[in-house]
Every structure is written in C-alpha cells, then in structure tokens.
Amino acid sequence: MTEQEQNASAANPPEHIIDISGLVKSFGDNVVLDGIDMSVSRGEVVVLIGPSGCGKSTLLRCLNGLEPIQGGSISLHGEPVVYGSKSLYKIRQKIGMVFQSYDLFPHLTVLKNIMLSPIKVQKRSKEDTEKEAMELLERVGLADKAKSYPSELSGGQKQRVAICRSLIMNPEIMLLDEITAALDPEMVHEVLNVVLDLAKNGTTMMIVTHEMAFAEAVADRIIFLDGGSIIEQGVPSEFFKRPQTERAERFLKTFTYSK
Amino acid sequence: MGNNFLRLLSGLWVTVRISLISIAFSLVLGTLLGAVMTSKNKVVKVICRVYLEIVRIMPQLVWLFIVFFGVTRLTGANFGGETSAVIVFTIWGAAEMGDLVRGAFQAIPKHQFESSLSLGLTKPQMYLNIIFPQALRNLLPNVINLATRMIKTTALVSIIGITEVLKVGKQIIDANRFEFPNAAIWVYAAIFFMYFLICFPLSMISRAIVKKQQRSE
C-alpha cells in the first residue's frame, strides 16, 4: 500500500469484500478448518501460507461455494455465500478463481476460453468481449496465442490465460490456488509477474502459494494457517523477519538451508 | 452372373438394414444407459455392471439362439428372424454404448466442472458448452468402432435363418459348385469387398476425428 492509499483508508474505513466468521469445514471426522475469522478489504492482497494439509486451498474453495461448510458464515459484500444455493451463480461471477491444475477448456481456443463466460453468463456482446479479451491477452503477453488451443501452450502460458479468463468477468476478488505449483521453475516467474502486476493495479486477491519470496513481495498481509486455524498474521516484512509464534518460525525454517 | 450380383446386393441390404436399425436403437438406449451408469447409487451401479458383463461374456450367437428359439419356447411369443436379430444386437450394442458413454463422461477431469462453475456458468450451461462437447469428442471414434463391429457381427444371423449377404454368397457357391468349382474365392472376395465398402469409410471418419482432436487436446 502506498502512503496515499493508507491515508485514504484511514479517512474512511476500508470496505470489506470478503467476510468470514467462525468458518468450520470438515470432511467426515476430519476437521480441516476450525473456526476461521477473517476479512479481506478492497484492494488488499492476502497471502495464505502454511504446511500442506493446513486447509488453505479448502478455504479458497469454500469461498467460491465449491465445498459445503459445516459452520460459520462467508459473505461477499454482505451477500452470504451458500453452497448449492441459487444465488451462488451470481456470486461466483464476482469471484475469479484460478486453480493449480491447468483448467482451460481443451476443446476451445484461447480466445474462446476467455470469451465463453462473459458471453454466456453476463450476456455481453461478442465484439466488446473479444476486444477486451485481446487487451487482456496483450497484457499478459499472449496476444499471438489467441487462436491456439490449450494443448499448444506451455504450463505457464496456460495459467496466464486462466488468469485472463477470470479477469474478464471483472471480479471483485481473485482467488489463486497454488497456481504455480505444477509449473517448471522458469515458468513460475512469468506467471507470478502477472500476479504482481495485478496487485500493483489494485486487484483484491487471496493467494495460496508455496513461493515465499513471491508471498513477501506481493502480500499486504500474510496469514499463517496450521491445523485448520489462523496461527498468526501480519505484514510480510514483520512476519518473515520476526514471526511471533514458534509454529510459524518452525515453518519458515523449512524454506532455508544451511550446512 | 448379373443376377448373382443383384442377389448379393439384396443380401447386403439385409445386413445393412439389421445393422442400421440395431445401431440406431443402441445409440439411443446406450446413451440413456450411460447416463444411468454414471449414477453414484451403488445398487444402480451394480445392476448396470452385471448387465454389461453378462452381455459381454455370452457370445452373440448364444443370444441369437436364446431370443429366436428360447423366448418362443418359454413365452410363445414368436419373433421373426430379423426382429430377433435386432433385439440381440440392440441388447449388446446398448450395453457397449452405455459403457462408452460412462467412460467418456468419467474421463473428463473434475476441475473442468469446477472451473466452469467458478466462472459463474449454470449447470445446464456447463454441460452444454463444456462437458458434452468434450464427452462427444471422446466418444465418437469409439462409437464408430462399435458400429463397424456390429456390422461385421451380423454375419452370424444366417444361423437363425436370415438370408443376409454371407448366406446368399454360400447359396451362390453351392448352386454353382459343379459348373464353377472355384467360385467360392470370387464370391467371398466380392463379399469381402462389400463389407470393406461399408466399414472402411466409417474407419476413415473415426481416424479423421481422432486426428482433428489431437490438435486441441
């Protein structure tokens, strides 16, 4: 956040995009999220980190209504997100989600992948949509791939297209679920640069990642999850240098090596 | 000679007629069966599985006997040869088709469903735009393959007294055995060629589809 933005947010309290209170999620007897309370403000980039199986991805999936929850509530702009409800279709249009697996539609070209949802769901005109899709592709450096099929792209290119496909819906918030976890190291960079660019432009995001250097660079706030609870949260400079809890410290140590 | 050729063609028409009707029924019933087979209900699953396995394990010839002779014996219902043949090939074709449809849907990764939904598509929109087109592309080459198998297997129906192309061929050979002892090779060659003319275009279509898919997969 720049100083100016901080002043602005001090004047009027930041508007919450997402509010989560007392969220409980379990698979059978296995409690994955155990009473999560948090909110995300407009323009904020929240990065969720924590050991595997700590529930970070599940949290994102709950936010998008892909998983039923067993307790608590989630709301987007005050509208409740309820698994299986009719209103979910409307809410999902305001939430962009990119997954770890390459989830482009293989039978459609890059351009058609991006244009499908605005045309079918938002009933926007074809010309208008195509123009915006091309602008987005331009922005992520893939305008020349518009007519290609997903199978003709590298993993990093696919993820950049997936980001465009979500962005074109003008979502209130983007949820990025380990979007570089399946990529070769040299491709991680090109995808994360796109995300950094989004952050600079004020896109509200919740990001799950294992790339600590990226987390530190992109986040306004780090949330450390373990065992289904928020153990610690704070601004990245503080969190990475001086974690307050022993568990966070132990987790961060697993990323450094010394002989 | 000209007469014999016409007779072969009329036999071929019987083959094609039985095949086409059976294939048409199999496509419709098999698609419905496939939809049922994707059900998560365990009982439904087991029943479908048992049906499929029984149909697969028993040779089509046995099915022809059961339907043509057995059913008449048991119930008194008297099916003609062609009707029996259509029933048997539909029972078989629908089972295989059902399994193909099930496979085609289950081959679609879960995240295709999830990413469709998270883009705000409704379920009907998702099936129409994302799931069906992909399932169909998985399915088409296999369905064509099944159709050619069914066409070839109809050669069995001469056993229940249907005079299809192979039977006509045998009759021609037998009728001319003394005059033209080597007729068999030519008659069978002609029949081979007829089957080829029907099945080869189907194989070509199937290959063209697979090739087209490779680009976008």
Interface residues (C-beta under 8 A of the other chain):
Chain A: N64 L66 Y89 K90 R92 Q93 I95 G96 M97 F99 S101 D103 F105 P106 H107 L108 L116 S117 K120 V121 Q122 Y149 P150 S151 E152 A162 R165 S166 M169
Chain B: P109 H111 Q112 E114 S115 S116 L117 S118 L119 G120 L121 T122 Q125 N129 I130 P133 Q134 R137 R215 S216 E217
